[in-house]
Amino acid sequence: MRQHLTKLFLLLLILGLPGLLRAEEGLPKPDPVFQGEIGTTYDESKADPKLFSAPTAPKDAPNILLVLIDDIGFGAASTFGGPIATPTLDRVAKSGLRYNAFHTTALCSPTRAALLTGRNHHNASTGNIIELGTGFPGYTGIIPQSTATIGQILQANGYSTSWIGKNHNVADNVTSIVGPYQGRPNGLGFDYFYGFMGGEMDQWYPTLYENQNPVLQTASPDEGYNLTHDLADKAIEWMRYQNSIAPDRPFFLYFAPGACHAPHQPPKQWPEKYRGKFAHGWDKEREMTFARQKEMGVIPEDAKLTPRPEQMPAWDSFDAQAHKLMERQMETYAGFAEYTDVEVGRIIDAIETTGELDNTMIIYIFGDNGSSAEGSLVGSANELLNLNGINPTIEMSMKFYDDWGSPKTSPHMAVGWAWAMSTPFRWTKQVASHFGGTRNGTVISWPKRIKNGGEIRSQFHHVNDIVPTILDVTGIEAPDEYNGIKQKPMDGVSMAYTFANNGKDAESPKDTQYFEMFGHRAIYHDGWMAAAFHNRVPWVNAGTVPFDQDKWELFDLSKDFSQAVDLSEKQPEKLKELQTLFDSEAKKNNVYPLDDRFAERTDVSLRPSFIAGRDKITFYPGAIRLLEGSAPNMKSRSHSITANLVIPKEGAEGVILAMGGGTAGFSLYVQDKKLVYFYDWFKFEDYTITSDEPLPAGEVNVRVDFNYDGGGAGKGATVVLFVNDKQVGTGKLKNTVAGRFGLDAMDVGMDLGAPVNEGYKPPFAFTGEIKDITIDLK
């Protein structure tokens, strides 16, 4: 029997068992086994220097720069025929390959989960953005341990790894100082992280972290600070430092600046470049872009320009005042996009100065979804207004016209511009059924390997194919286990076959790919696509619509590049076949249950946190950067805030407690020796309640009673101020925030980031002593 097993083992060894064993060994790799000798003393012993050895990457493994831009569709960049200058993307495309059939998931967090894990987004438990997480396997927003990231795999195989910019893959209900930390970049295989948590960030006053630690902003917008430039600086600094220390060690740099997600806030010189260039409006821009795309060959000659959806207004339906505002919106967005692309160019320049550019594979994905239509039909000076289910008017936004994009606004463009930036496709971000939400121009360059620069690749691919591609070109195998956890197989396939000189005509191994977001769904299979638009438009972020009324369409993509010709009535059997396939893929990948709610799921109390279920929470000085999902939820309910202070004889000033920032929030502070409660409702309404007498010196107890009117979410309230249990002020709030205040966090003793009240300069730290602050939610 033993002899029989030995022969079987030898046979398997000959047939390729070593490769299987390597996969089954798992990661991280085991500690080296001591190979020296140990005597009684050191001079009788022989040390083993291999005990100091760290994992080493395969010989000649390339450096990898992975760039992911936000909220920008296929028809935006000049590289793909768009109106926005993208000199860096052009440069990379000239030495590399342009992919005109590359797809994302239609939304931020899901695309990132698929990008980092090589799995479908629901399979990586991120079927939606993390702020809308629910307790179903495909929707928690927490990347599971069974889907190790590319950072973890490369780190365990000798790469230096860094993540700079946006982390939209850790839920804000677990981002406090007590963790857990497994879902943050350092816990996902990245040696270094510098950036922000969440889907969007104020470019002038960002809430930043370096690794696990909050970063206090040292420069102001007046001194030239802007987030994207800061992120590029940090990427260059990290890359150069690691190259100085270990020049033979390859690096993996994941750069996700968060632009061009709203708020659109570039330095003012960039929008100036586009003044007057969009006066023709979005309908004409679609036609102009479509013509350029055909002239450049980035779309087929027989491609059709899809019509404007009936739910979107025509440019000519607005008056001159609206046109003036909407031009400014697009000028700002275009400037933001070009500025971001130029900052990416600085990183590539820095790589070139080290002599590493030839062996650096640059994967530049221009958009994590289509351009965003979340800014309402007319745009908004404060994008959080719409994300809370409230649609602004032209009149509301016009008063911010001169400050559009400055620290005084958090702007977003009108829906029509998002549609134009997704030319030639239908729809926009959030809509996974049509390519306007999922097709993004992508460029890959690697001078050492890709020799036919400037060519176009049209094979159907998906963002989950990036990890398999990286593993393929580095010669690193996906682990069967990671940290003892059995790993799910990759859903993606390698794109490296397209790098060959004859790669243009090669057949794609990607035969099937499903799509789903907010109930919009589609399935691709062997050149065909079935798609169901869910009748939920992306600029209406509240409410739900019936799923059983969705109409499925059928497209032959081999003849129909832009999903323009619906064949569902002509080929019902083919449609039925693909619908059955979608159902199978959906069940396999945890897509069900379908959920089209948005604003309703922004309620932070829907997700567990250390605060959840507690009626009374006490905070002490030093509690800063507590993101909204980890902070007490005081919205749409009565509550009180009590602070025990010590006021010096000469008096004190500064913030006692602040929540929110440049988009909305409240602040309790002392100014001119008086207690002040300030509430900002999306910059369109603000309320100030001030005590009628100065605070006394010594130990002082101050209290705010927030008496909510009731009758639903976001209603009014009466605020009463007390000092040493004596009422000293009262005021009425007409409106309050129902969903989320926005981009900033809760701070004790200061107001970090964009200030809640522009009447003081951050951080406006409290100059007295705060003993404690208690929030009573009863």
C-alpha positions in Angstrom: 0.0 0.0 0.0 2.8 2.4 1.0 4.6 1.6 -2.3 1.5 2.2 -4.3 1.0 5.7 -2.6 4.7 6.5 -3.3 4.3 5.7 -7.0 1.0 7.8 -7.1 2.8 10.7 -5.5 5.7 10.5 -8.0 3.2 10.4 -10.9 1.4 13.5 -9.6 4.8 15.2 -9.1 5.6 14.6 -12.8 2.2 15.8 -13.9 2.6 19.2 -12.2 1.9 18.7 -8.5 4.6 21.3 -7.6 2.4 24.1 -9.0 -0.6 22.8 -7.0 1.5 22.6 -3.9 2.7 26.2 -4.3 -0.9 27.3 -4.5 -1.9 25.3 -1.5 1.0 26.5 0.7 -0.9 29.7 1.1 0.2 33.2 2.2 2.0 34.6 4.1 4.9 32.3 3.5 6.1 30.3 6.5 9.1 31.5 8.6 12.4 30.1 7.3 13.6 26.9 9.0 16.9 27.2 10.9 19.7 25.5 8.9 22.7 26.4 11.1 24.2 24.7 14.1 23.7 25.4 17.8 26.3 24.6 20.4 26.7 25.6 24.0 28.3 29.0 23.1 28.4 31.2 20.0 32.0 30.1 19.0 30.7 26.5 18.9 27.7 27.4 16.8 27.0 28.4 13.2 24.4 31.1 12.5 22.0 31.0 9.6 21.7 34.4 7.9 18.7 33.1 6.0 16.6 33.6 9.1 16.8 37.4 8.3 15.6 36.9 4.8 12.4 38.6 3.7 10.2 37.5 0.8 11.7 38.3 -2.6 9.8 39.1 -5.8 10.3 37.0 -8.9 13.3 38.1 -11.0 12.6 41.1 -13.2 9.1 41.5 -11.8 7.8 45.0 -12.9 7.0 47.9 -10.7 3.2 48.6 -10.9 1.5 52.0 -10.8 -2.2 51.5 -10.6 -4.2 54.7 -11.1 -8.0 54.9 -10.6 -9.8 58.2 -11.3 -13.3 58.8 -10.0 -16.6 59.6 -11.6 -15.6 60.3 -15.2 -17.1 58.6 -18.2 -15.8 57.2 -21.4 -16.4 60.4 -23.4 -14.6 62.8 -21.2 -10.8 62.4 -21.8 -9.1 63.7 -24.9 -7.4 60.3 -25.1 -10.9 58.8 -26.0 -12.2 61.7 -28.0 -13.5 63.8 -25.1 -13.3 67.6 -24.6 -11.0 67.5 -21.5 -7.3 67.7 -22.0 -5.6 64.7 -20.5 -1.9 65.0 -21.4 -0.8 62.3 -19.0 -3.3 59.7 -20.3 -2.3 60.7 -23.8 1.3 60.1 -23.0 0.7 56.7 -21.4 -1.5 55.7 -24.4 1.2 56.7 -26.8 3.6 54.1 -25.3 0.9 51.7 -24.4 -2.5 50.3 -25.3 -6.0 51.9 -25.2 -8.9 49.7 -24.1 -12.3 50.8 -25.4 -14.3 47.9 -24.0 -13.2 47.9 -20.3 -15.9 47.9 -17.7 -16.4 48.9 -14.1 -19.3 48.2 -11.7 -21.1 51.6 -12.0 -20.2 52.8 -8.5 -17.2 53.6 -6.3 -16.8 51.0 -3.5 -17.9 48.1 -5.6 -15.4 48.9 -8.4 -12.6 49.2 -5.9 -13.5 45.9 -4.2 -13.4 44.1 -7.6 -10.2 46.0 -8.6 -8.3 45.0 -5.4 -9.5 41.4 -5.1 -10.1 40.1 -8.7 -13.6 39.0 -7.7 -17.0 40.2 -8.6 -18.1 43.1 -6.3 -20.9 41.2 -4.6 -18.6 38.2 -4.3 -16.3 40.6 -2.4 -19.3 41.6 -0.2 -19.4 45.1 -1.7 -22.6 45.2 -3.8 -23.0 48.8 -3.1 -21.1 51.7 -1.5 -20.1 51.1 2.1 -22.3 53.9 3.5 -25.3 51.9 2.3 -24.2 48.5 3.7 -26.8 46.0 4.8 -26.6 42.7 6.6 -26.6 40.4 3.6 -23.6 38.5 2.3 -23.2 40.6 -0.9 -23.7 44.0 0.8 -21.9 44.4 4.0 -19.2 46.6 2.5 -16.5 44.6 4.3 -14.0 42.8 2.0 -14.0 39.2 3.4 -10.9 37.4 4.4 -11.7 34.8 1.7 -10.8 37.4 -1.0 -7.2 38.5 -0.3 -6.3 41.7 -2.0 -3.6 42.2 -4.6 -1.8 44.2 -1.9 -1.7 41.2 0.4 -0.5 38.9 -2.3 2.3 41.2 -3.6 3.4 42.2 -0.1 3.8 38.5 0.8 5.8 38.0 -2.4 8.5 40.7 -1.9 6.8 43.9 -3.2 6.8 47.2 -1.4 3.2 48.3 -1.4 1.5 51.7 -1.0 -2.0 53.1 -1.2 -2.4 56.8 -1.7 -5.7 58.6 -1.8 -9.2 57.4 -1.5 -10.2 54.4 0.7 -13.8 53.7 0.0 -13.5 50.1 1.2 -13.8 50.4 5.0 -17.1 51.2 6.5 -17.2 54.4 8.6 -18.9 52.5 11.4 -15.6 50.8 12.1 -13.2 53.7 11.6 -12.8 55.0 15.2 -9.6 54.7 17.2 -10.6 51.3 18.5 -10.8 49.8 15.1 -11.1 47.1 14.0 -8.2 47.7 11.6 -8.3 44.7 9.3 -10.3 46.4 6.6 -8.0 49.5 6.4 -5.2 49.7 3.9 -2.5 48.6 6.3 -4.6 45.5 7.1 -5.2 44.8 3.4 -1.6 44.4 2.5 -0.3 47.9 2.1 2.9 49.0 3.8 1.9 52.6 3.7 -1.3 54.6 3.4 -1.9 58.3 3.1 -5.4 59.4 2.2 -9.0 59.6 3.3 -11.8 57.2 4.3 -15.1 57.4 2.5 -16.5 58.1 -1.0 -15.6 61.8 -1.3 -13.5 64.5 0.4 -13.2 68.2 0.6 -10.2 69.2 -1.5 -9.4 72.3 0.6 -9.9 70.9 4.1 -9.6 67.1 3.9 -10.0 64.6 6.7 -6.8 62.6 6.2 -5.0 59.6 7.8 -1.4 58.5 7.5 -1.6 54.8 8.1 -3.9 54.5 11.1 -3.3 58.0 12.4 -5.3 61.2 11.8 -3.3 63.9 10.1 -3.6 67.6 11.2 -3.6 69.9 8.2 -0.6 72.2 8.3 -1.4 74.4 5.3 -4.6 76.3 4.4 -6.2 76.9 1.0 -4.9 80.5 1.3 -1.4 79.1 1.3 -2.1 77.1 -1.8 -3.1 73.7 -0.3 -5.2 71.4 -2.4 -5.7 67.7 -1.7 -4.8 66.1 -5.1 -1.5 67.9 -5.2 -0.8 66.8 -1.6 -1.6 63.2 -2.6 0.7 63.3 -5.6 3.5 64.7 -3.4 3.1 61.8 -0.9 3.1 59.2 -3.7 6.3 60.6 -5.1 7.9 60.8 -1.7 7.1 57.2 -0.9 8.2 55.9 -4.2 11.5 57.7 -4.1 12.2 56.7 -0.5 11.6 53.0 -1.1 13.7 53.2 -4.3 16.5 54.7 -2.3 16.4 52.0 0.3 15.7 49.0 -1.8 16.2 49.8 -5.5 16.1 46.2 -6.5 12.7 45.6 -4.8 9.7 46.3 -7.1 6.9 48.5 -5.9 3.2 48.5 -6.2 1.7 52.0 -5.9 -2.1 52.3 -5.9 -3.0 55.9 -6.6 -6.7 56.8 -6.2 -6.9 60.5 -5.7 -10.7 60.7 -5.3 -11.0 63.2 -8.2 -13.2 63.8 -10.1 -15.8 62.8 -7.5 -17.7 65.8 -6.2 -17.0 68.2 -4.6 -15.4 69.6 -7.7 -12.8 71.9 -6.2 -9.7 72.4 -8.3 -7.3 75.4 -8.0 -8.9 78.3 -9.7 -6.4 78.5 -12.6 -7.7 75.2 -14.0 -11.3 76.0 -14.7 -10.1 79.3 -16.2 -8.7 77.3 -19.1 -12.2 76.2 -20.0 -14.1 79.5 -19.8 -16.6 79.7 -22.6 -15.7 76.3 -24.1 -19.0 74.7 -23.2 -21.5 77.4 -24.2 -22.9 75.1 -26.8 -24.4 72.8 -24.1 -24.5 69.1 -23.5 -26.5 68.0 -26.5 -24.1 69.6 -28.9 -21.1 68.3 -26.9 -22.3 64.8 -27.4 -22.3 65.3 -31.1 -18.9 66.9 -31.1 -17.3 64.2 -29.0 -18.9 61.4 -31.0 -17.4 62.8 -34.2 -13.9 63.0 -32.6 -14.2 59.5 -31.3 -14.9 58.2 -34.8 -12.1 60.3 -36.3 -9.6 59.0 -33.7 -10.8 55.4 -34.2 -11.6 54.9 -30.5 -15.1 53.7 -31.5 -16.0 51.8 -34.6 -17.1 53.6 -37.7 -20.5 51.9 -37.6 -21.1 52.9 -33.9 -24.4 54.8 -33.2 -24.8 57.8 -31.0 -27.5 56.8 -28.5 -30.3 59.4 -27.9 -30.8 61.4 -24.8 -33.0 59.6 -22.3 -36.5 61.1 -22.0 -35.9 61.7 -18.3 -33.1 64.1 -19.0 -33.8 67.7 -20.1 -32.5 69.2 -23.3 -30.0 72.0 -23.0 -32.3 74.4 -24.9 -35.0 73.8 -22.3 -33.2 76.1 -19.9 -33.0 79.9 -19.9 -29.9 82.1 -20.1 -29.4 82.3 -16.3 -29.4 78.5 -16.1 -27.0 78.2 -19.0 -24.6 80.6 -17.2 -24.6 78.5 -14.1 -24.3 75.2 -16.0 -21.4 76.4 -18.1 -19.6 77.2 -14.9 -20.3 73.7 -13.5 -18.8 72.1 -16.6 -15.8 74.4 -16.7 -15.0 73.6 -13.1 -15.4 69.8 -13.7 -13.2 69.9 -16.8 -10.5 71.9 -14.9 -10.6 69.4 -12.1 -10.1 66.5 -14.4 -7.2 68.0 -16.3 -5.6 69.1 -13.1 -5.9 65.6 -11.7 -4.4 64.1 -14.8 -1.4 66.5 -14.7 -0.8 65.5 -11.1 -0.7 61.8 -12.2 1.9 63.0 -14.7 4.1 64.2 -11.9 4.2 60.7 -10.4 5.2 59.2 -13.7 7.9 61.9 -14.1 9.3 60.9 -10.7 9.4 57.2 -11.7 11.3 58.2 -14.9 13.9 60.1 -12.9 14.7 56.9 -11.0 15.3 55.0 -14.2 12.5 52.6 -13.4 9.9 53.7 -16.1 10.9 51.0 -18.6 10.1 48.2 -16.2 7.0 49.9 -14.7 3.6 48.6 -15.8 1.2 51.6 -15.6 -2.5 50.7 -15.4 -4.5 53.9 -15.8 -8.2 53.5 -15.4 -10.0 56.7 -16.2 -13.1 56.4 -14.1 -14.4 54.0 -11.5 -17.8 54.4 -13.1 -19.5 56.7 -15.6 -19.7 60.4 -14.9 -21.9 61.2 -11.9 -25.6 62.3 -12.4 -26.0 62.7 -8.6 -25.9 66.5 -8.9 -29.6 66.9 -9.8 -31.0 68.1 -13.1 -29.7 71.6 -12.5 -26.5 70.9 -10.5 -25.8 71.9 -7.0 -23.5 74.2 -5.0 -23.7 71.5 -2.3 -23.7 67.9 -3.5 -24.7 66.6 -0.1 -28.1 68.2 -0.5 -29.0 65.8 -3.3 -27.4 62.8 -1.6 -29.8 63.5 1.2 -32.8 63.3 -1.2 -33.3 67.0 -1.6 -33.2 68.6 -5.1 -31.7 72.2 -5.3 -33.0 74.9 -7.6 -31.2 77.2 -10.0 -32.0 80.1 -7.7 -30.5 78.3 -4.7 -27.2 77.7 -6.5 -26.8 81.0 -8.3 -25.9 82.9 -5.2 -22.7 80.7 -5.1 -21.9 81.3 -8.8 -18.8 83.4 -8.2 -17.5 81.0 -5.5 -18.1 77.8 -7.6 -15.4 75.3 -6.6 -13.9 77.5 -3.9 -13.8 76.5 -0.2 -17.2 78.1 0.2 -18.9 75.4 -2.0 -19.0 71.7 -2.5 -20.3 71.7 -6.1 -21.6 69.1 -8.5 -22.6 69.5 -12.2 -26.0 69.0 -13.8 -27.1 65.6 -15.1 -26.8 66.6 -18.7 -23.1 67.1 -18.4 -22.6 63.6 -16.9 -24.5 62.2 -19.8 -22.3 64.1 -22.3 -19.2 62.8 -20.6 -20.4 59.2 -21.2 -20.6 59.6 -25.0 -21.6 57.6 -27.0 -23.4 55.5 -24.4 -26.7 55.8 -22.5 -26.9 56.8 -18.9 -24.3 57.5 -16.2 -22.9 56.4 -12.9 -25.2 54.1 -10.8 -26.7 52.6 -14.0 -25.1 49.2 -14.4 -27.4 48.1 -17.2 -25.9 50.4 -19.8 -22.3 51.3 -20.7 -22.7 55.0 -19.7 -22.4 53.7 -16.2 -19.9 51.0 -16.7 -17.5 51.5 -19.6 -14.4 53.5 -18.8 -11.4 54.3 -21.0 -8.4 52.5 -19.7 -4.7 52.6 -20.8 -1.9 50.1 -20.0 1.7 50.9 -20.6 4.8 48.8 -20.0 7.7 49.8 -22.2 9.8 46.7 -21.5 7.0 44.4 -22.7 4.5 46.4 -24.8 6.2 47.4 -28.0 3.2 48.3 -30.2 2.3 51.5 -28.4 -0.7 53.6 -29.5 -2.8 50.6 -30.5 -6.4 50.0 -29.4 -7.7 46.8 -27.8 -11.4 46.1 -28.1 -11.7 42.8 -26.2 -14.5 42.8 -23.5 -12.9 43.1 -20.0 -13.8 44.1 -16.5 -12.2 45.6 -13.5 -12.0 42.2 -11.8 -9.4 41.3 -14.5 -6.7 43.6 -13.2 -5.6 41.3 -10.3 -5.2 38.3 -12.6 -3.3 40.4 -15.1 -0.9 41.6 -12.4 -0.4 38.1 -11.1 0.2 36.8 -14.7 2.9 39.3 -15.6 4.7 39.0 -12.2 4.6 35.2 -12.2 3.0 35.1 -8.8 0.2 32.6 -8.2 -3.0 33.4 -6.4 -2.9 31.7 -2.9 -5.2 28.8 -2.1 -5.2 30.1 1.4 -4.4 33.4 3.1 -3.8 33.5 6.8 -5.3 30.1 7.0 -8.5 31.2 5.3 -9.6 29.3 2.2 -9.7 31.7 -0.8 -12.4 32.1 -3.3 -11.3 31.6 -6.9 -10.7 34.6 -9.0 -13.6 35.8 -11.1 -11.4 37.8 -13.4 -9.1 36.7 -16.2 -5.7 38.0 -17.4 -5.5 40.7 -20.0 -1.8 40.1 -20.6 -2.5 38.3 -23.9 -3.4 41.7 -25.4 0.1 43.0 -24.9 1.4 40.9 -27.8 2.0 42.5 -31.2 -0.9 40.4 -32.5 -3.0 41.0 -29.4 -5.4 43.2 -31.3 -7.0 40.2 -33.0 -6.7 37.8 -30.1 -9.9 36.3 -28.6 -10.9 37.4 -25.1 -11.1 34.6 -22.5 -13.8 36.7 -20.8 -17.0 35.0 -21.9 -19.4 36.0 -19.1 -19.8 39.0 -16.9 -22.9 40.2 -14.9 -23.6 43.7 -13.8 -25.9 45.0 -11.0 -26.4 48.3 -9.1 -29.5 49.7 -7.4 -31.6 47.1 -9.3 -30.1 48.1 -12.8 -28.8 44.8 -14.1 -27.2 43.2 -17.2 -25.4 40.1 -18.3 -22.7 39.8 -21.0 -22.1 36.5 -22.7 -20.1 35.7 -25.8 -20.7 39.0 -27.5 -24.4 39.4 -26.5 -25.8 41.5 -23.7 -29.1 41.6 -22.0 -29.9 44.7 -19.9 -32.7 45.9 -17.6 -32.8 49.6 -16.7 -34.6 49.7 -13.4 -36.6 53.0 -13.9 -34.7 54.5 -11.0 -32.9 57.6 -12.2 -29.6 58.3 -10.4 -30.4 61.9 -9.5 -33.4 60.9 -7.4 -31.9 59.3 -4.3 -34.9 58.5 -2.3 -37.8 56.0 -2.7 -38.0 52.7 -4.6 -39.7 51.5 -7.8 -41.2 48.0 -8.6 -38.7 45.5 -9.9 -41.3 43.5 -11.8 -42.0 46.4 -14.2 -38.4 46.5 -15.6 -38.1 46.0 -19.3 -35.2 43.8 -20.5 -33.3 44.7 -23.7 -31.1 42.6 -25.9 -28.0 43.8 -27.8 -25.6 42.1 -30.2 -22.3 43.8 -29.2 -20.4 42.4 -32.2 -22.4 44.7 -34.4 -23.6 47.3 -31.9 -20.8 49.1 -30.0 -23.0 51.5 -28.0 -26.1 49.3 -27.1 -28.2 51.3 -29.5 -30.3 48.6 -31.2 -32.7 46.5 -29.0 -33.2 43.0 -30.4 -35.4 41.7 -27.6 -38.6 41.5 -29.6 -36.8 39.9 -32.6 -34.9 37.3 -30.5 -37.0 36.5 -27.4 -35.4 33.1 -26.9 -31.9 34.6 -26.8 -33.1 37.2 -24.3 -34.6 34.4 -22.1 -31.4 32.5 -22.3 -29.4 35.5 -21.0 -32.0 36.3 -18.3 -31.6 32.7 -17.0 -27.8 33.1 -17.0 -28.1 36.4 -15.1 -30.2 34.7 -12.4 -27.6 31.9 -12.1 -24.7 34.4 -11.9 -26.7 36.5 -9.4 -27.3 33.6 -7.1 -23.6 32.4 -7.3 -22.3 35.9 -6.5 -24.7 36.9 -3.7 -26.4 39.6 -5.8 -29.8 38.9 -4.2 -31.7 40.5 -2.6 -32.0 43.4 -5.1 -32.2 46.7 -3.2 -32.7 50.1 -5.0 -32.9 52.3 -1.9 -30.3 55.1 -1.4 -31.1 57.9 1.0 -33.0 55.5 3.2 -29.8 53.4 3.7 -27.6 56.4 4.6 -28.9 56.2 8.2 -25.8 55.3 10.2 -27.9 53.5 12.8 -28.6 50.7 10.3 -25.1 49.4 10.7 -23.5 48.2 13.9 -21.0 50.3 15.7 -19.6 50.6 19.3 -22.0 53.5 19.7 -25.1 51.7 18.6 -27.7 50.9 21.3 -26.2 53.3 23.8 -28.3 56.2 25.1 -25.5 58.1 26.8 -22.0 58.5 25.6 -19.2 60.5 27.2 -16.2 61.8 25.3 -13.0 63.4 26.6 -10.4 65.8 25.0 -8.5 64.2 22.2 -11.5 62.5 20.6 -11.1 63.8 17.1 -11.8 62.5 13.5 -14.7 60.4 14.6 -16.4 59.7 11.3 -20.1 59.9 11.1 -20.8 56.2 11.1 -18.8 55.8 14.3 -20.3 58.9 16.0 -23.6 59.1 17.9 -26.5 59.6 15.6 -28.2 62.8 16.7 -30.3 63.4 13.6 -34.1 63.5 13.6 -34.3 62.9 17.4 -34.3 64.9 20.6 -31.0 64.9 22.5 -28.8 66.9 24.8 -25.1 67.8 24.8 -23.6 68.5 28.2 -20.0 69.8 28.7 -18.1 70.3 31.9 -15.6 73.1 31.3 -13.1 75.1 33.2 -13.0 78.7 32.1 -9.9 80.7 33.0 -10.2 84.1 34.6 -9.4 85.9 31.3 -12.1 83.9 29.5 -11.9 81.3 26.8 -12.9 80.7 23.2 -13.0 77.9 20.7 -14.9 74.8 19.7 -16.3 72.5 22.4 -17.9 70.0 20.0 -18.3 70.0 16.2 -19.9 67.5 13.8 -19.8 67.8 10.1 -18.0 70.5 8.1 -18.2 72.3 4.8 -21.3 70.6 3.6 -23.5 70.6 6.7 -23.2 70.2 10.5 -23.3 71.8 13.9 -20.8 73.4 16.2 -21.0 74.2 19.9 -18.3 76.8 20.7 -17.4 79.9 22.7 -16.8 83.2 21.0 -16.6 86.7 22.6 -17.0 84.8 25.9 -20.5 83.6 25.0 -21.8 80.1 24.4 -22.9 79.6 20.7 -24.7 76.8 19.0 -24.5 77.0 15.2 -26.4 74.7 12.8 -25.7 74.6 9.1 -28.3 73.1 6.7 -26.3 72.5 3.5 -25.0 76.1 3.3 -28.5 77.2 2.2 -29.8 77.8 5.7 -27.9 78.4 9.0 -29.0 79.1 12.5 -27.1 80.7 15.3 -28.2 80.6 19.0 -26.1 82.6 21.3 -26.2 82.9 25.1 -27.5 86.2 26.4 -24.6 86.5 28.9 -20.9 85.7 29.0 -19.7 82.4 30.5 -18.4 82.8 34.1 -14.9 81.9 35.1 -14.1 78.6 36.9 -15.9 75.3 36.6 -18.9 75.7 34.3 -21.5 73.2 33.1 -23.0 74.0 29.7 -25.9 72.2 28.0 -27.7 72.1 24.7 -31.2 70.7 24.6 -32.2 69.8 21.0 -35.9 69.3 21.1 -36.9 67.7 17.8 -40.3 68.5 16.3 -41.0 65.0 15.0 -43.2 64.1 12.1 -40.5 62.4 10.0 -36.9 62.8 9.2 -35.2 66.2 8.6 -37.9 68.2 10.3 -37.3 71.3 12.5 -36.2 71.6 16.1 -36.0 74.0 19.0 -32.6 74.5 20.6 -32.2 75.7 24.2 -28.9 76.7 25.8 -28.1 76.3 29.5 -25.2 77.5 31.6 -25.1 75.9 35.1 -28.7 74.8 34.6 -29.9 78.3 33.8 -31.5 78.9 30.4 -29.5 81.5 28.6 -30.7 81.2 25.0 -33.1 79.6 22.6 -33.8 79.4 18.9 -35.9 77.6 16.2 -34.4 75.5 13.4 -36.7 75.2 10.4 -34.9 72.3 8.7 -32.4 69.7 9.9 -30.2 67.1 8.1 -31.9 63.8 7.8 -29.2 61.5 6.2 -25.6 62.6 6.5 -23.8 65.8 7.3 -21.1 65.0 4.8 -17.4 64.7 4.4 -16.0 65.6 7.8 -16.0 64.0 11.2 -16.9 64.8 14.8 -14.2 66.6 16.9 -14.0 67.3 20.6 -12.3 70.6 21.5 -11.7 71.8 18.0 -13.1 71.8 14.4 -10.8 70.0 12.0 -11.2 70.0 8.3 -13.6 72.3 6.6 -15.2 74.4 9.4 -18.8 74.1 10.2 -19.0 77.8 10.6 -17.0 80.1 8.3 -17.2 82.7 11.1 -14.1 81.1 12.6 -10.9 79.7 11.2 -10.1 76.0 11.9 -9.2 74.3 14.1 -10.4 77.0 16.5 -9.3 74.9 19.4 -10.8 75.5 22.8 -8.5 77.6 25.0 -10.1 76.6 28.3 -10.3 73.0 29.8 -12.8 70.4 28.7 -13.3 67.8 31.4 -15.8 65.8 29.5 -18.8 66.0 27.1 -21.8 63.7 27.4 -24.3 63.2 24.6 -27.7 61.9 25.9 -29.9 60.5 23.2 -32.9 59.9 25.4 
